[in-house]
């Protein structure tokens, strides 16, 4: 056996991993959860010329959505754009049948913003990255 690290995994190899974990998980979780499709999506804020001024990159599976990244350009911050992006992502997740949102933020980033949007801290990773705390948050979608 050899261990291989790659920055360019083959789609077929990734499929083997997905099918393997689905098979294992099926022993513990109902079929409709195990076999639901992974959903990847993005939400963008763009100017009139189509330039991206901010956005969210997300994925969803197992009845919850994960906000992987949320970024706002300097000129869009504190103008309600982030709230609109979150609202759009949550609405998309609801429409697809997902019941929860999850994300992480670092102490110098957006903890108060997420809390204002109704997200609750469920975990903290102190000194990650060094000198800061990473907060794990979730929200129940209604």
Residue pairs with C-beta under 8 A, 6 or more apart in sequence:
18 38
22 34
22 35
25 34
26 34
26 35
29 62
33 62
33 63
36 61
36 62
36 63
37 61
38 59
38 60
38 61
39 59
39 60
39 61
39 65
39 96
39 98
40 58
40 59
40 60
41 58
41 59
41 60
41 89
41 92
42 55
42 56
42 57
42 58
43 55
43 56
43 58
43 85
43 88
43 89
43 92
44 52
44 54
44 55
45 52
45 53
45 54
45 55
45 72
45 76
45 81
45 84
45 85
46 52
46 53
47 53
53 72
53 73
53 75
53 76
53 81
54 70
54 71
54 72
54 73
54 76
54 81
54 82
54 85
55 69
55 70
55 71
55 85
56 67
56 69
56 70
56 85
56 86
56 88
56 89
57 67
57 68
57 69
58 65
58 66
58 67
58 68
58 89
58 93
59 65
59 66
59 68
60 66
60 93
60 96
60 98
63 97
63 98
63 99
63 100
64 98
64 99
64 100
64 101
64 102
64 138
65 89
65 90
65 93
65 98
65 100
65 101
65 102
66 101
66 102
66 103
67 86
67 89
67 101
67 102
67 103
68 103
70 82
70 85
70 86
70 103
70 110
72 81
72 82
72 85
76 82
82 110
82 113
83 116
83 117
86 117
89 101
90 101
90 139
90 141
93 101
93 141
94 141
98 141
99 140
99 141
100 138
100 139
100 140
100 141
101 119
101 138
101 139
101 141
102 136
102 137
102 138
102 139
103 114
103 119
103 136
103 137
103 138
104 134
104 135
104 136
104 137
105 111
105 113
105 114
105 134
105 135
105 137
106 129
106 132
106 133
106 134
106 135
107 132
107 133
107 134
107 135
108 132
111 121
111 135
111 137
114 135
114 137
115 121
115 137
117 139
118 139
119 137
119 138
119 139
120 137
120 138
120 139
121 135
121 136
121 137
122 136
122 137
122 138
123 135
123 136
124 133
124 134
124 135
124 136
125 133
125 134
125 135
125 136
126 133
127 133
128 134
